[in-house]
């Protein structure tokens, strides 16, 4: 069973060879390795070509810069494998990353399988993220899986997962967005019949001070995150799944209330608007569909926001 490994590449010449060496050296060898050079201005494109010359499984596509989602979409359109994995070009993977995931797909007839990951920065490696003790978790109750709020629930990121290509169909990433995985992952999970989680850290996520996800929150980041919540609520409402839609309303209320209470980079009038939207989501969601800890934290955030607003109006 061939696996398409899609790696978007943009100005990562310092880290790219470590990433590619970890993929070239996979114990599972039936791979097509798709490198999408997203308009790099450093030596990344040349490094990609060097690897293509030395390994016939590597295919390189050069395009104008369009962002991470655009590069992933380019890779998806070129993918011929029966399964797909995504790897970010400044990260690297364990030698058994693909083998472990594809073995789970075959053994359990899973549509999606994911593994644990660890964060690393300047040689320091974290404990596995979202760790649970059970070695393998098999889930067929996808609706319940989507609305779990505890440890072991699926992570929103796409790079610690393998997907059956048929599951993805014509689904693409929303281009021009930050938090692109929020728009993609939950809708894809909803369509799968069986999800498997391997509680083994096989993906190594590099934290960089200059990266999008590790930098300071921007207005663009906030706006796209807010739109992702709206997109998920609207999607699950339109298909008639009240329980899942309410879960995303609760998540939206929790996150937005946190921004209103704690994110001083938001203008005061926007914080008022965000708090009102959080209250709206909380009111619309049925209590039985919302985790208690989400409801409690949302109430705390909104109270904190109200007290700060009262304090500011007195000064």
C-alpha positions in Angstrom: 0.0 0.0 0.0 1.7 3.2 -1.2 1.8 6.2 1.2 2.0 9.7 -0.1 4.2 11.9 2.2 3.3 15.5 1.6 5.9 18.1 2.8 5.3 21.8 2.2 8.6 23.6 2.1 9.3 27.3 2.7 12.6 28.9 3.7 13.7 26.1 6.0 17.1 25.3 4.6 18.6 25.1 8.1 16.3 22.3 9.1 15.2 20.7 5.8 17.8 18.0 5.5 17.1 16.6 9.0 13.4 16.4 8.0 14.1 14.7 4.6 16.7 12.3 6.0 14.1 11.1 8.6 11.6 10.5 5.7 14.0 8.9 3.3 15.1 6.5 6.1 11.7 5.2 7.0 11.5 1.5 7.7 8.4 1.4 5.5 9.6 2.1 2.0 6.6 2.1 -0.3 6.4 5.9 -0.4 6.0 8.7 -2.8 7.6 11.8 -1.2 6.0 15.0 -2.5 8.0 18.2 -1.8 6.2 21.4 -2.5 8.6 24.3 -2.6 6.2 27.2 -1.8 8.3 30.0 -3.4 11.3 29.7 -1.0 13.9 32.5 -1.3 16.7 30.5 0.5 18.3 27.3 -0.6 15.3 25.1 0.2 14.4 24.5 -3.4 17.9 23.4 -4.3 18.0 21.0 -1.4 14.7 19.5 -2.6 16.1 18.9 -6.0 19.2 17.3 -4.6 17.1 14.7 -2.8 15.0 14.1 -5.9 18.2 13.2 -7.8 19.3 10.8 -5.2 16.0 9.0 -4.5 13.5 8.2 -7.2 10.6 8.3 -4.7 11.0 12.1 -4.3 9.0 14.4 -6.5 9.5 18.2 -6.3 7.0 20.9 -7.3 8.0 24.6 -7.3 5.2 27.2 -7.0 4.7 30.8 -6.1 4.3 31.5 -2.4 0.7 30.8 -1.4 1.1 29.7 2.2 0.9 26.4 4.0 -2.6 25.4 2.9 -1.8 26.2 -0.7 1.3 24.0 -0.6 -0.6 21.1 1.0 -3.3 21.4 -1.6 -0.8 21.3 -4.3 0.6 18.1 -2.8 -2.8 16.5 -2.4 -3.6 17.1 -6.1 -0.4 15.3 -7.0 -0.8 12.4 -4.5 -1.2 8.9 -5.9 -0.9 6.9 -2.7 -3.7 4.9 -1.0 -2.9 6.8 2.2 -1.6 10.3 2.9 0.6 11.8 5.7 1.6 15.4 6.1 4.9 16.4 7.6 6.1 20.0 8.2 9.5 20.7 6.8 11.1 22.0 10.0 10.1 18.8 12.0 11.2 15.2 11.7 9.8 11.8 12.4 10.8 8.5 13.9 12.1 5.8 11.6 8.9 3.8 12.2 6.5 6.7 11.9 4.9 5.6 8.6 5.2 1.8 9.3 3.4 2.1 12.7 0.6 4.2 11.3 0.1 2.1 8.1 0.1 -1.1 10.2 -2.8 0.3 12.3 -4.7 1.3 9.2 -4.4 -2.3 7.9 -4.8 -4.1 11.2 -7.9 -2.2 12.4 -9.3 -1.1 9.0 -9.0 2.5 10.2 -9.7 5.6 8.2 -7.4 7.8 10.4 -4.6 6.8 12.7 -2.6 9.2 14.8 0.4 9.0 17.1 1.7 11.1 20.0 4.3 13.8 19.4 6.9 15.6 21.4 8.0 19.2 21.2 11.7 20.1 21.0 13.6 23.4 21.0 17.4 23.8 21.0 18.0 20.2 22.1 15.3 20.2 24.8 12.6 17.6 24.3 9.2 17.7 26.1 7.3 14.8 27.4 4.8 13.2 24.9 1.9 15.6 24.4 -1.6 14.4 25.3 -0.2 11.1 26.6 -2.5 8.3 27.8 -1.3 4.9 29.2 -3.2 2.6 26.8 -0.9 1.5 24.0 -3.6 1.6 21.2 -7.0 3.2 21.3 -9.7 2.1 18.7 -12.8 4.2 18.4 -15.9 3.7 16.2 -18.1 6.1 18.2 -16.9 9.1 16.1 -19.5 11.6 17.3 -18.5 10.9 20.9 -14.9 11.1 19.9 -15.3 14.5 18.4 -16.9 15.9 21.6 -14.5 14.3 24.1 -12.7 17.0 26.2 -10.2 14.8 28.1 -6.9 13.3 27.4 -6.6 11.0 24.4 -9.0 13.0 22.2 -7.8 13.6 18.6 -5.4 16.5 18.2 -6.4 19.2 15.7 -3.1 19.1 13.9 -2.8 17.0 10.6 0.9 16.1 10.8 0.6 13.3 13.4 -1.9 11.4 11.4 -2.3 9.1 8.4 -5.4 9.3 6.3 -7.0 6.9 3.8 -7.0 8.8 0.6 -10.6 7.9 -0.2 -11.7 9.5 3.1 -10.3 12.9 2.0 -11.9 12.7 -1.4 -11.8 16.2 -2.9 -11.4 17.9 0.5 -8.8 20.7 0.5 -7.4 23.1 3.1 -8.7 26.6 3.2 -6.1 28.8 1.7 -4.9 32.1 3.1 -5.7 31.1 6.7 -3.8 30.6 9.9 -5.2 27.8 12.1 -5.8 26.0 8.8 -6.1 22.6 10.6 -9.1 23.8 12.6 -11.0 24.2 9.3 -9.9 20.7 8.1 -9.5 18.2 10.9 -12.9 18.0 12.5 -14.9 17.7 9.3 -12.6 15.0 8.1 -12.8 13.1 11.4 -16.6 13.3 11.2 -16.5 11.4 7.9 -14.4 8.5 9.1 -15.8 5.2 10.4 -12.9 4.2 12.6 -10.2 6.2 14.3 -7.1 4.6 15.9 -4.6 6.3 18.2 -1.1 4.9 18.9 0.1 6.2 22.2 3.7 6.3 21.1 5.7 9.5 20.3 6.7 9.2 16.6 6.6 12.9 15.5 9.0 15.5 16.6 7.6 19.1 16.5 10.2 21.9 16.4 9.3 25.0 18.3 10.9 28.1 16.6 10.7 31.6 17.9 10.0 32.9 14.4 7.3 30.4 13.5 3.7 31.3 13.1 2.4 29.1 16.0 5.1 30.1 18.4 5.0 33.9 17.8 2.8 36.4 19.4 -0.9 36.3 18.6 -1.8 38.6 15.8 -5.1 40.0 14.7 -4.9 37.7 11.6 -4.4 34.7 13.9 -7.3 35.7 16.0 -9.6 36.5 13.1 -8.9 33.1 11.4 -9.4 31.2 14.7 -12.7 32.9 15.2 -13.8 32.1 11.6 -12.8 28.5 12.1 -15.2 28.2 15.1 -17.9 29.8 13.0 -17.2 27.4 10.1 -17.4 24.3 12.3 -20.6 25.5 14.1 -22.2 26.3 10.7 -21.1 23.0 9.1 -22.4 20.7 11.9 -25.6 22.7 12.2 -26.3 22.5 8.5 -25.8 18.7 8.4 -28.2 18.4 11.4 -25.9 17.2 14.1 -27.0 19.3 17.1 -24.7 17.5 19.6 -21.5 18.2 17.7 -22.6 21.7 16.7 -23.2 22.5 20.4 -19.9 21.1 21.4 -18.2 23.6 19.0 -20.4 26.4 20.3 -19.1 25.5 23.8 -15.5 25.5 22.5 -16.1 28.8 20.7 -17.6 30.4 23.9 -14.7 29.2 26.0 -12.0 30.4 23.6 -13.6 33.7 22.7 -14.4 34.6 26.3 -10.7 33.9 27.1 -9.7 36.4 24.4 -12.1 39.0 25.8 -10.8 38.6 29.3 -7.1 38.2 28.7 -6.0 39.5 25.3 -5.1 43.1 25.7 -4.0 43.4 22.1 -7.7 43.4 21.1 -9.2 46.9 20.8 -11.8 47.6 23.5 -14.7 47.7 21.1 -13.7 44.4 19.6 -13.4 42.8 23.0 -17.0 43.9 23.7 -18.0 42.2 20.4 -16.1 39.0 21.1 -17.6 38.8 24.6 -21.1 39.2 23.2 -20.4 36.4 20.6 -19.1 34.1 23.4 -22.4 34.8 25.4 -24.4 34.0 22.3 -22.7 30.7 21.7 -23.1 29.8 25.3 -26.8 30.6 25.2 -27.5 28.7 22.0 -25.8 25.4 23.1 -27.7 22.9 25.2 -26.1 22.4 28.6 -26.0 18.6 28.3 -23.8 18.9 25.2 -21.2 21.1 26.9 -18.5 19.7 29.2 -18.8 21.1 32.7 -15.2 22.4 32.7 -15.9 24.4 29.5 -19.0 26.0 31.0 -17.2 26.9 34.3 -14.2 28.4 32.6 -16.4 30.4 30.2 -18.4 31.8 33.1 -15.1 32.7 34.9 -13.7 34.4 31.7 -16.9 36.4 31.2 -17.0 37.6 34.8 -13.3 38.5 34.6 -14.0 40.5 31.4 -17.0 42.3 33.0 -14.9 43.3 36.1 -12.1 44.6 33.9 -14.5 46.5 31.8 -16.1 48.1 34.9 -12.7 49.0 36.3 -11.6 50.6 33.0 -14.8 52.6 32.9 -14.1 54.0 36.3 -10.7 55.3 35.4 
